Amino acid sequence: MQIIINRHNFRYEMENIARMFFHSSTLEIKFDIYEPIGDYVLTEIRNNEIIIKVSVFGKTEQKTAQIISQNENDTEWQMAEMLYDCLCALSGKEQKWGLLTGVRPTRLVHRMIDDGKTIAEIRDKFINGYKVSEEKFRLLWQTAMAERPIISASKPQDFSLYLSIPFCPSRCNYCSFVSGSVEKMGNLIPEYVECLAKEIEDAAEVSKKAGLRLKTVYFGGGTPTTLSAEQLKFLMDKIESCFDLSCINEYTVEAGRPDTVTEEKLRTIKEMGADRISINPQTFNDDVLNAIGRRHTTEQTLKAYETARKIGFKTINMDLIAGLTSDSYESFCSSLDTAINLNPENITLHTLTVKRAANLAEDSQNTFLTGETPAEKMVGTSFEKFFSGGYSPYYMYRQKGTLSNLENVGYCKAGHEGYYNIYIMDEVQSIIALGAGAVTKLKAPHSEQISRIFNYKYPLEYLRGFENIINRKREVLKFFEKYPF
């Protein structure tokens, strides 16, 4: 599939609109081609006129219109809308998120509220301007309303601490995170834990000098409970001794793989101060678990959850994924019902995201020409089931390559919103991130200016380049000297 860009600079948005409809296809970007061959999306400006022509799977649609504004952003939006309309006409369906391609749609809502817009004006912009469906606007508005008081309470000097544990018992076939199996990389874990402890010490010193105040701690991965109880205690004790934890409002440790969960580990995590954990089934169908390479059983998930509940964690999160390999609509609904009946405080519903690193794909022609996809049906059903079960959305984000251009949403019981998830997805505050693959994100106190500091991606690189990583963290001090509180 070719995306042809002739005489304009709007490649990014044209490619994003096309990917909504052809997310599993390889898209080639071509410039200044006037006689294309094969399937193509042609976007062109000529003589103050926008020309869009789409030819795919033996069908063709074309639109032409005069440019209605001299503002470049308006012209880009006009071209995007014309391309979207052509693709809708050819496929016979509209996207539920309409023209929106961004990762954080709730930020648009917050900006419009801050600008004094009424709910009626905001709704009109999303429904009639962005062409978002009623269903998705309802989800978007309720999510933004849950986020708003938490965002408003965040202060300029607040920050979160993220620790990456990039090890898992095995690698799931949909995973594209930085994560190595214990079988292949387990020998690196002891040295990794020692280096991470040193990075904790350094981060505490840097954040104190910068005048930052810690609000949340989050152990992610990979699977943090791949570590032993002793290693978890060592790292969590290091955090307690190095940081002032008196102001934190949330402390999360992901125990995502039930096959890594033991009562000893959970008791250690609880005793060291964590009040929120994740135990992630992804599905309660053992056949699907086997198909996706996730080497645990439903029974192990239920046992891990029961143990965590017995130990008394304030908040337990469970993750489910819509659209998994070999999963059916009926099977997904059964998993959804099981999760809701267990009554965890948080349930996060992800839609499968197809990435090159995960080695999964769909047939692009069938996807383009079919009506409601299985993933759309799964997500649509879950929306109502969560509300019936007493759950409300509290954060959301979207990713490129997500099946049917859908979204990931965190649902919660009242009073159990995940603060860290809101902070990172809405870029509310700085995140100092430690470990392999971690990305520190610095947020300027009085603007939307963001700066990033990257750690080395893989565990072995992290260990070999550790001194460079420590030196890079000096950028935190320089940033807050440039953007003071």
Secondary structure, DSSP 8 states (H G I E B T S, - for coil): -EEEEES-S-HHHHHHHHHHH-TTS--EEEES-SS--SSEEEEEEETTEEEEEEEETTEEEEEEEE---S-HHHHHHHHHHHHHHHHHHHHT---TTTT---S-HHHHHHHHHHTT--HHHHHHIIIIIS---HHHHHHHHHHHHHHHHHHHH--TTEEEEEEEE-EESS--TT--SS-EEHHHHGGGHHHHHHHHHHHHHHHHHHHHHHT-EEEEEEEEES-GGGS-HHHHHHHHHHHHHHS--TT-SEEEEE---GGG--HHHHHHHHHTT--EEE---B-S-HHHHHHTT----HHHHHHHHHHHHHHT-SEEEEEEEET-TT--HHHHHHHHHHHHHH--SEEEEEE-B--GGGT----HHHHHH-SS-HHHHHHHHHHHHHHHTT-EEEEEE--TTBGGG--EEEEE-TT---HHHHHHHTT-SEEEEESTT-EEEEE-TTS--EEEEE--SSHHHHHHTHHHHHHHTHHHHHHHHHS--
